[in-house]
Amino acid sequence: MKDVLYTILQKMEAVENFSKLNGNEKKSRVMSSLKCFMTAEDIEQYKPFISGFIDIICDLARGSDSIHINNVKRCFSCI
């Protein structure tokens, strides 16, 4: 999992240079790039976690004082 998170960070840095894309489009680009090394089932299973991870990293990069970690819509203990 450590390698996946590191790869997500690298992909986020790469799409940051695409100035014509908004935040959701950049996030979608990062998520779709994971198909190169994860199965579709893995992506679907971990999609809420990966999406939340990207949101937290973006909040931290912006220097946001409030990180919204209680907006989870799916139970992670069920995974």
N, C-alpha and C positions, 0 to 999 in steps of 0.2 A: 504494500500500500504506500510505503514511503516513496517508491519510485513514481507511482502514479501522481502523488501530490507534487513532487518535484517537477514532473512533466507538465502538470497543470500550470504551475508557476511560470515555467518557461514559455508555454503557449500564451499565457496572459501577457507576458512581456512582449511577445512577438506581435500580438494583435493590437497592442497599445499604440503602435505606430500608424494604424489605419484610422486616420483622422475623420474620414467620411462616414464611419460606422458609429452608431450610438452604442450605449452600454449593453443593451439587450442583444444587439447584433454581434458585438464582440464576444459576449458570453456564449451565444449560440455557436459561433465559430470555434471557440475553445472546446465546447462540448462535442461538436462534430469531429474535431481532430482526434478525440479519444478513440474513435472507431478503428484507428490504425493498429492499436495494440490491446484493445479490450473487446471481449465478445459483446454482442448486442444484449445478451441476458445480463452480463455484468454491468453494462452501462445503465440498463433499465433498473436494476436492483439498487445501484449506488447513486442514481441520478439525484435524489433529494440531498444526499450528503455532499456530492460534488457541487451542486448548485449553491448550497449553503456555504461551502468552503470558498467558492469564488466570491460570493457576496461579502463574506467576512474579510477576505483579503482586500477587496476593493474599499471597504469601510476603513480598514487599517491604513491603506495607502493614502486615502483622503484625509487622514488624521481625525476621523470622526470620533467624537467622545462617547457616542452611544452606539453600541453594536447590538443589533436586534437578533438575539439568539433564541427568543421564545416564539418565533413565527414558524415553528415546525408544524407541517400539516400531516406528517406521517410518523408513525412510531418507529424509531430506529431499533428498538429492542426486538421488533418483529422481523428484522432483516437477518 
